[in-house]
Amino acid sequence: MARAPRNPWIGIGFDAWRLGFEASAVIGLRTVLIAQGGARAQAESTRMVSEKIAAGASLQVMALSGRLGATPASASARTLAHYQRKVSANRRRLAKAAVG
């Protein structure tokens, strides 16, 4: 008997949930840092905006070059993976700065 094909949207949904959860941690860490004011807050605000612009632009390049895949599921999964890498890096950096 043939196995039913795996539904990719279940994993995509989990990945979206995980990205949202980790993004909320980054928002909290950034809020604390920016609320403290000063040069670090200004630098983080500037970095946050430039990173968002760069991440969106690089995703657009991926989309236009066909690197997101041919199906809605592959495009969704690769888009989430693209942003997950950025968000994870920010969470690690900000958590380290909060401790140090």
N, C-alpha and C positions, 0 to 999 in steps of 0.2 A: 504494500500500500504506500502510495506517495505521501510525503509529508507536505503539509500546508506551508506555503511560503511565509516567511517571517514578515511581520508588519513593521516596516522601518519607522513608522510614526510613533510607536511606543518608545523607542530609544530616543527619538528626536524630542519627544515631549519631556522625557527625563532630563535630557541635556539642557533643554530650555529652562526647566525648573532649577537645575543646578547652577546655571549661569545667572539666573535671577537672584538666587540665594547668595552667591558669591558677590554679585554686583551690589547687593544691599550692604554687605560687609564693607566693601570699598567706599560706598557712600557714607557709611557711619565713620570710618576712619578718616576720610577726607573732611567730613564735617567738623570733627574734633580738631584736626590740624588747622583748618581755615579759621575756626572760631577763636583760636589762640592769637591770630593776627601776626603781624610782623613779616619779615622778609621770606620766611619759609612758607607762610600762607600765600603770599603773593606769587611765589615761584610755583607752588602746587596748583594754584588757580590757572596760571598761564600754561603750565604743563598739561593740565586736565583738558583745556580747550584745544590745544594743539594736537594732543593724542587722539581726541575724538575726530578731529578733521582728518588726520592722517589715516586712522583706522577706516573711516568711511571711504576715503579716496582709494585706499588700497583694495577694499572690497569691491568698489566699482570697477577697478582695473581687472580684478579677478573675474567679475561677471562679464565684462566686455570681451575678455580673452577666452571665455569658455571654461575656465578652471573651476567653476562651481558645479559642473556636471550638467547632464542633459535632462534630469528629472526634477520635479519639485522637491522630492525627498532628499536627493543628493545636494541640491542647492541649499536647502534648509540646514542640513547637517553640516555642510562645509562653512556656511555663514556662522552658525553657532560655534563651530570649532575656532574660526577666525577670531571672534570676539572673546571666546573663553580663554585663549592664550593671553590676550591683552589684559583681561580682567584679573586673571590669576597672577600675572606678573605684578600688577598694581597692588593686589592684596598682599603679596609677599613683601613688596617694597615698603608699603605703608605700615604693615604690622611690625616690620623690623625697625622702622623709624619711631614707632610708638613706644617700643620697648627701650630703644637706645637713647 
